[in-house]
């Protein structure tokens, strides 16, 4: 009878999500506050997840911090404002930009992913 071995700690178990995509987590170094940090990797196939996971591991081995592809709320608002250019009056766009800067982009909400 063959014995089953467990994956090593931080190896990034691969599993299927409810929506059909594949997912893996990679353990990163603890944050400055001592909390555990993990990198989530998703793709449409298991093979793609394995490739992405191996790329992230290679970056970690070289001492690089994996990139965070998520947009912050501030970046999303900036994209929306750029998309509104030409669709609304210049004065309206200026008002939108001023309000967004004051209440979203320049606040902690704008830095939130």
Secondary structure, DSSP 8 states (H G I E B T S, - for coil): --------TTS--EEE-TTS-EEEEEE----TTS---EEEEEESSHHHHHHHHHHHHHHHHTT---------HHHHHHHHHHHHBTTB-HHHHHHHHHHHIIIIITSGGGG--
